[in-house]
Amino acid sequence: MGARLGLIAAIIVAGALLLPLSAVAWRAEGWGGLDPSDWGALWFTLWQAALSAGISVLLAVPVARALARRRFIGRGMVILLLGAPFILPVIVAVLGLIAVFGRSGIVNTALGWIGVETVSVYGWQGVILAHVFFNMPLATRLILQGWLSIPGERLRLAASLDFTATDTFRRLEWPMLRAVVPGIFLVIFLISTTSFAVALALGGGPRATTVELAIYQAFRFDFDLSRAALLGAVQLVIGGTAALVSLRLTLPSGFGAGLDRAIPRWDSRGLGLRAQDIAVIALACMFLLVPMILVLGEGVLNLTGLSAGVWAAALRSLIVALVAAASTLTLAFFMSKAIVDLPRGGWIEVVGSLSIAASPLVLGTGLYILLLPWINPVSLALPVTTFVNTIFALPFALRALIPAMRDLRDDYGRLSESLGIAGLTWVRLVAIPRLRRPAGFAAGLTAALAAGDLGVIALFASPDQATLPLVLYQLMGAYRMDDAKAAALLLVLLSLGLFWLFERGGRRA
């Protein structure tokens, strides 16, 4: 029964992805439909994504290296902090960066005191800065896994041979980086091509318009569905190509298995190297924490003064998050069951991961084209937003559930069959108690991402359907920064609170 439901879920997901994307391809004109501004948006999308990914990786390498060779009180909290930007609402982080680098931010205030020309956070430099803010921690976490994969035996051998830090880097660490960095670069490149909220808040203008922002402008300002669909097809080609190349470039490090023991790094005991690592970790933490402290600290002072409209938007975001979490978890459960049970179930995992190559705005454009002949798509803004967040959170949920479902089959499959436990009884007595941890993580991640999403809702929503991220963006556009900071605090409490509740509930259930 579970495998059949998994097949049905996979077919539904495939249709939910392929029908809107086919509508985009059908409505798109030929390449001649792109005007010079569209080609400029394509060029900007590619070079800013490449530069953002390059800077993120270059900054992440010394941070990951410092974390790999140092043990200190609070190290776990630092690594946890590096994961926070992934679930942090994008528009909140953008507001924090404006508080630091904006016209009246602390950086420009300090530059004014010393008589140096101020800098602008808007335009291409702001887009790249925001991408580095989000993606440098991700790159650090991924590269840190590569560092920790170097067997301890190799490091002991290097110590017995009196390797210096330079020798260790050249002989052990550089081969690892050469294997893992290209794949990480492509992943961040792909993320940077689809970050609509960053471009919407900090970009714009002829020199800082991404393809996704051009889709939004063609959609909302010109209502040119053909041009929006053509740009959507271009975005799909970019994402699909980057996803395929990243799979080919992600190579094993070739070090083999180790005993996975944390051992002292004899090559980095010098005072200079210790000070260097401390400085790198401290600067990374400041880069991540200061924008959030400035926004959330001031938001506390204005939280009680928020209007009823903001609280209503928060309620809509909460509903979207909860429904998206429930639907994502349901699809992921049955699809992972089918993947594990069926002899050739690997194609189901491929279907569940297809959304990585697309973008929410492209999928939203396709849905709008499909719905327009039958119903006013604006009236379905919240259901469409929930649906799109479900589809795009599904790959993460599958990654969390498939290994756990495979262990469940190996450990309890024959016992369940021998006792005749199947159907809902198997789900209640066997699956839920042993899948609660990955399921709680998947549900929390989906809820956090859905609550903070500013994507499809910007295409569809009327004023009475705006979610909290859209209201926050509107407050920023109206220069009501005190209210915006209070709304940002409310959004962070909502997203991170949902993640914490689901994840902790999974661990304590």
C-alpha positions in Angstrom: 0.0 0.0 0.0 2.8 2.4 0.9 4.7 1.8 -2.3 1.5 2.4 -4.4 0.8 5.6 -2.6 4.4 6.6 -3.2 4.0 6.0 -6.9 0.9 8.1 -6.9 2.7 10.9 -5.0 5.6 10.7 -7.5 3.2 11.1 -10.4 1.5 14.0 -8.8 4.9 15.7 -8.1 6.0 15.1 -11.7 2.8 16.6 -13.1 3.0 19.5 -10.7 6.5 20.3 -12.0 6.2 19.4 -15.7 2.8 20.9 -16.5 3.8 24.5 -15.4 7.2 24.2 -16.9 5.7 23.0 -20.2 3.3 25.9 -20.1 6.3 28.3 -19.7 8.0 26.6 -22.7 4.8 26.7 -24.8 4.1 30.4 -24.1 7.7 31.5 -24.6 8.6 33.1 -27.9 11.8 32.4 -29.8 15.1 33.9 -28.7 14.2 36.9 -30.8 11.7 37.9 -28.1 14.6 38.9 -25.8 15.3 42.7 -26.0 18.7 44.2 -25.0 17.6 44.7 -21.4 16.8 41.0 -21.1 20.2 40.0 -22.4 21.7 42.4 -19.9 19.7 40.7 -17.1 21.0 37.3 -18.3 24.6 38.6 -18.3 24.2 40.2 -14.9 22.7 37.0 -13.5 25.6 34.9 -14.7 28.5 37.1 -13.6 27.1 38.1 -10.3 26.4 34.5 -9.4 29.9 33.5 -10.4 31.4 36.3 -8.4 29.2 35.6 -5.4 30.1 31.9 -5.5 33.8 32.7 -5.9 33.9 35.2 -3.0 31.8 32.9 -0.8 34.1 29.9 -1.3 37.3 32.0 -0.9 36.1 33.4 2.4 34.8 30.0 3.6 38.1 28.1 3.1 40.0 29.9 6.0 36.9 29.7 8.3 36.4 26.0 7.7 40.2 25.4 8.1 40.2 27.2 11.4 37.1 25.3 12.7 38.6 22.0 11.6 41.9 22.4 13.5 40.6 24.2 16.6 38.7 22.9 19.6 37.2 25.6 21.9 34.3 26.3 24.2 31.3 27.3 22.0 32.6 25.7 18.8 29.3 23.8 18.4 27.4 27.1 18.7 29.6 28.7 16.0 28.9 25.8 13.7 25.2 26.0 14.5 25.3 29.8 13.7 26.8 28.9 10.3 23.6 27.0 9.5 21.2 29.8 10.6 21.3 31.9 7.4 19.9 28.9 5.4 16.6 29.1 7.3 16.7 32.8 8.0 14.1 34.8 6.0 15.9 36.5 3.1 14.2 39.8 3.5 15.1 40.0 7.2 18.8 39.5 6.3 18.5 42.1 3.6 17.1 44.6 6.2 20.0 43.7 8.5 22.6 44.4 5.8 20.9 47.8 5.1 21.2 48.6 8.8 25.0 47.9 8.5 25.8 49.2 5.0 22.9 51.4 4.2 23.0 55.2 3.8 22.5 55.7 7.6 24.1 52.4 8.6 27.0 52.0 10.9 29.6 51.6 8.1 28.7 54.8 6.3 28.3 56.6 9.6 31.9 55.6 10.5 33.2 56.5 7.0 31.5 59.9 7.4 33.3 60.5 10.7 36.7 60.0 9.1 35.9 61.9 5.9 35.8 59.0 3.5 33.2 58.7 0.7 30.2 56.6 1.7 29.3 53.3 -0.1 25.9 52.2 -1.4 24.4 48.8 -0.5 22.0 49.1 -3.5 23.0 47.8 -7.0 25.3 45.0 -8.0 27.5 45.4 -4.9 24.5 44.9 -2.6 23.3 41.8 -4.4 26.8 40.2 -4.2 27.1 41.2 -0.5 23.8 39.6 0.4 24.7 36.4 -1.6 28.0 36.2 0.3 26.1 36.7 3.6 23.9 33.7 2.9 26.2 31.4 1.0 29.6 31.8 2.8 28.2 30.0 5.9 26.8 27.2 3.6 30.2 26.9 1.9 31.9 26.8 5.2 29.7 23.9 6.5 30.3 21.9 3.3 34.0 22.5 3.1 34.3 21.7 6.9 32.8 18.3 6.1 35.6 17.8 3.6 38.2 18.7 6.2 36.8 16.4 8.7 36.8 13.6 6.1 40.6 13.6 6.1 41.5 10.4 8.1 43.2 11.1 11.4 45.8 8.5 10.5 47.0 10.7 7.7 47.3 13.6 10.1 49.3 11.5 12.6 51.6 10.4 9.8 52.1 14.0 8.8 53.0 14.9 12.4 55.5 12.0 12.6 57.1 13.4 9.4 57.3 16.9 11.0 55.0 18.5 8.4 54.5 22.2 8.8 51.1 23.8 8.2 52.2 24.6 4.7 53.2 20.9 4.1 49.9 19.6 5.5 48.0 22.0 3.3 49.9 21.0 0.1 49.9 17.3 0.7 46.5 16.6 2.4 44.2 19.6 2.4 44.7 21.0 -1.1 43.8 17.6 -2.8 40.6 17.6 -0.7 39.7 21.2 -1.6 40.4 20.4 -5.3 37.9 17.6 -5.1 35.0 19.3 -3.2 35.3 23.0 -4.0 34.1 22.9 -7.7 30.9 21.2 -6.7 30.3 23.6 -3.9 31.0 26.5 -6.2 28.3 25.2 -8.6 25.8 24.7 -5.9 26.2 28.3 -4.7 26.2 29.6 -8.2 22.9 27.9 -8.7 21.5 29.4 -5.5 22.7 32.9 -6.5 20.9 32.7 -9.9 17.5 32.1 -8.2 17.6 34.5 -5.2 14.7 36.7 -6.2 14.2 38.5 -2.9 17.8 39.8 -2.8 17.5 41.2 -6.3 14.1 42.7 -5.6 15.2 44.5 -2.5 18.8 45.5 -3.4 19.0 45.3 -7.2 16.9 46.8 -9.9 17.9 49.3 -12.5 19.5 48.4 -15.9 22.8 47.3 -14.3 21.5 45.2 -11.4 18.5 43.2 -12.8 18.6 39.4 -12.6 16.5 37.1 -14.9 14.1 36.4 -12.0 13.7 40.1 -11.3 13.1 40.7 -15.1 10.4 38.0 -14.9 8.7 39.8 -12.0 8.9 43.1 -13.9 7.5 41.7 -17.1 4.7 40.0 -15.0 3.7 42.7 -12.6 4.5 45.9 -14.5 3.9 45.0 -18.1 1.7 41.9 -17.8 3.6 40.5 -20.7 3.1 36.8 -20.1 5.0 35.7 -23.3 8.1 37.7 -22.3 7.8 36.4 -18.7 7.6 32.9 -20.0 10.6 33.3 -22.3 12.6 34.7 -19.4 11.4 31.7 -17.3 12.7 29.3 -19.9 16.0 31.1 -19.9 16.1 30.8 -16.1 15.2 27.1 -16.3 18.1 26.5 -18.8 20.5 28.2 -16.4 19.4 26.2 -13.4 19.3 22.9 -15.2 22.7 23.3 -16.7 24.3 24.4 -13.3 22.6 21.4 -11.6 23.9 18.9 -14.1 27.4 20.3 -14.1 27.5 20.4 -10.3 26.7 16.7 -10.2 29.6 15.9 -12.5 32.0 18.0 -10.6 31.3 16.7 -7.1 34.1 14.1 -6.8 35.2 11.9 -3.9 38.3 13.1 -2.1 40.1 9.8 -2.5 41.4 9.6 1.1 39.6 6.4 2.0 38.1 5.6 5.4 39.6 6.7 8.7 38.6 6.1 12.3 36.7 9.4 12.5 38.5 10.5 15.7 39.2 14.1 16.5 42.9 14.4 17.1 45.2 17.4 17.9 46.6 19.3 15.0 50.4 19.4 15.7 51.0 21.5 12.6 49.0 24.5 13.9 50.2 25.0 17.5 52.1 28.2 16.9 50.9 31.4 18.4 50.7 33.1 15.0 48.5 30.4 13.5 46.3 30.3 16.6 45.8 34.1 16.5 45.0 33.8 12.8 42.3 31.2 13.3 40.8 33.1 16.2 40.6 36.3 14.1 39.1 34.5 11.1 36.3 32.8 13.3 35.6 36.1 15.1 35.3 38.1 11.9 32.9 35.4 10.4 30.7 35.5 13.5 30.6 39.3 13.4 29.7 39.4 9.8 26.7 37.1 10.5 25.6 38.5 13.9 25.9 42.2 13.7 23.2 42.8 11.0 20.8 40.6 12.9 21.5 42.2 16.2 20.9 45.7 14.8 17.6 44.7 13.3 16.2 42.5 15.9 17.4 44.6 18.8 15.6 47.7 17.5 12.6 45.5 16.5 11.8 44.7 20.1 11.1 48.3 20.9 8.4 48.6 18.2 6.9 45.1 18.3 3.8 46.1 20.3 3.1 49.0 17.9 2.5 46.9 14.8 -0.8 47.3 13.0 -3.5 44.7 12.7 -2.6 44.2 9.1 0.9 43.0 10.0 -0.5 40.5 12.5 -3.0 39.3 9.9 -0.1 38.8 7.4 1.8 36.8 10.1 -1.3 34.6 10.6 -1.4 33.9 6.8 2.3 33.1 6.8 1.7 30.7 9.7 -1.0 28.9 7.9 1.1 28.6 4.7 4.0 27.2 6.7 1.9 24.6 8.6 0.1 23.4 5.5 3.3 23.3 3.4 5.1 21.3 6.2 2.2 18.8 6.4 1.9 18.3 2.7 5.7 18.1 2.2 6.1 15.5 4.9 3.2 13.4 3.6 4.6 13.3 0.0 8.2 12.7 1.3 7.0 9.8 3.5 5.2 7.9 0.8 7.8 8.6 -1.9 10.7 7.5 0.4 8.8 4.3 1.2 8.4 3.6 -2.5 12.0 4.4 -3.2 13.2 1.9 -0.6 10.6 -0.8 -1.3 10.5 -0.9 -5.1 13.4 -2.6 -7.1 13.7 0.4 -9.5 12.5 3.2 -7.2 15.5 5.5 -7.9 13.5 7.4 -10.6 11.1 8.5 -7.8 14.0 10.2 -6.0 14.9 11.9 -9.3 11.4 13.2 -9.7 11.4 14.5 -6.1 14.7 16.4 -6.8 13.7 18.0 -10.1 12.7 21.3 -8.5 16.4 22.0 -7.7 16.9 22.9 -11.3 13.9 25.2 -11.5 13.0 28.3 -9.5 9.8 29.3 -7.6 9.2 32.3 -9.9 9.4 30.1 -13.0 7.0 27.6 -11.5 4.7 30.4 -10.5 4.7 31.9 -14.0 3.7 28.5 -15.4 0.9 28.1 -12.9 -0.4 31.5 -13.7 -0.5 30.7 -17.4 -2.3 27.4 -16.6 -4.9 28.9 -14.3 -5.6 32.1 -16.2 -8.1 30.6 -18.7 -10.2 29.0 -15.9 -10.0 31.3 -12.8 -8.4 34.5 -11.6 -5.0 33.3 -10.3 -4.8 36.2 -7.8 -7.7 34.6 -5.9 -5.4 31.5 -5.3 -2.4 33.4 -4.1 -2.1 31.6 -0.8 -2.8 28.0 -2.1 -0.3 28.5 -5.0 2.3 29.8 -2.5 1.8 26.8 -0.3 2.0 24.5 -3.3 5.2 25.9 -4.6 6.9 25.8 -1.2 5.8 22.2 -0.8 7.4 21.3 -4.2 10.7 23.1 -3.5 11.1 21.8 0.1 10.5 18.2 -1.1 14.2 17.4 -2.1 15.4 18.4 1.5 12.6 16.3 3.1 13.6 13.3 0.9 17.2 13.6 1.8 16.3 13.5 5.5 13.8 10.6 5.2 15.3 8.2 2.7 18.3 7.0 4.8 16.0 6.6 7.8 13.4 4.7 5.8 16.1 2.4 4.5 17.3 1.7 8.0 13.8 1.0 9.1 13.3 -1.5 6.3 16.6 -3.3 7.1 16.0 -3.4 10.8 12.2 -4.0 11.1 11.0 -5.1 7.7 11.0 -8.9 8.2 9.8 -8.6 11.8 6.8 -6.5 10.7 5.9 -9.0 8.0 6.2 -11.9 10.3 3.8 -10.2 12.8 1.4 -9.1 10.1 1.8 -5.4 10.8 0.9 -3.4 7.8 -1.0 -0.3 6.7 -1.9 2.4 9.2 -0.9 0.1 12.1 2.6 -0.2 10.7 2.8 3.6 10.3 1.6 4.2 13.8 3.6 1.5 15.7 6.8 1.2 13.6 7.3 4.1 11.2 6.4 7.2 13.3 8.4 6.3 16.4 11.5 5.7 14.4 11.2 8.4 11.8 10.3 11.2 14.2 13.8 12.8 14.2 14.2 13.2 10.4 10.5 13.9 10.0 10.7 16.7 12.6 13.7 18.2 10.9 12.1 18.0 7.5 8.9 19.6 8.7 10.7 22.3 10.6 12.9 23.2 7.7 9.9 23.3 5.3 7.8 25.5 7.7 10.7 27.9 8.3 11.4 28.3 4.5 7.7 28.7 3.7 7.1 31.3 6.4 9.9 33.4 5.2 9.4 33.0 1.4 9.1 36.1 -0.7 8.7 34.7 -4.2 5.5 33.5 -5.8 3.4 35.6 -3.3 5.0 38.7 -4.9 3.6 37.6 -8.3 0.1 36.6 -7.2 -0.9 38.5 -4.0 -3.4 41.2 -3.7 -3.1 43.6 -0.7 -5.5 41.5 1.4 -3.5 38.3 0.8 0.0 39.5 1.6 2.1 37.3 3.8 4.5 38.7 6.4 7.6 38.7 4.1 5.7 40.7 1.5 4.4 43.2 4.1 7.9 43.6 5.4 9.1 44.4 1.9 6.3 46.9 1.5 7.2 48.6 4.8 10.8 48.9 3.7 9.7 50.4 0.4 7.6 53.0 2.3 10.7 53.8 4.5 8.8 52.8 7.6 12.0 51.3 9.0 10.9 51.1 12.6 7.8 49.1 11.7 9.9 47.1 9.2 12.4 46.1 12.0 9.5 45.0 14.3 8.0 43.0 11.5 11.4 41.4 10.8 11.6 40.4 14.5 8.1 38.9 14.2 9.1 37.0 11.1 12.3 35.6 12.6 10.3 34.5 15.7 7.8 32.8 13.5 10.2 31.0 11.1 12.9 30.0 13.6 10.2 29.2 16.2 8.5 26.8 13.8 11.8 25.1 13.0 12.6 24.8 16.7 9.2 23.4 17.6 9.1 20.8 14.9 12.7 19.8 15.2 12.6 19.6 19.0 9.2 17.8 18.9 10.8 15.2 16.6 13.6 14.6 19.1 11.4 14.5 22.2 8.4 12.6 20.8 
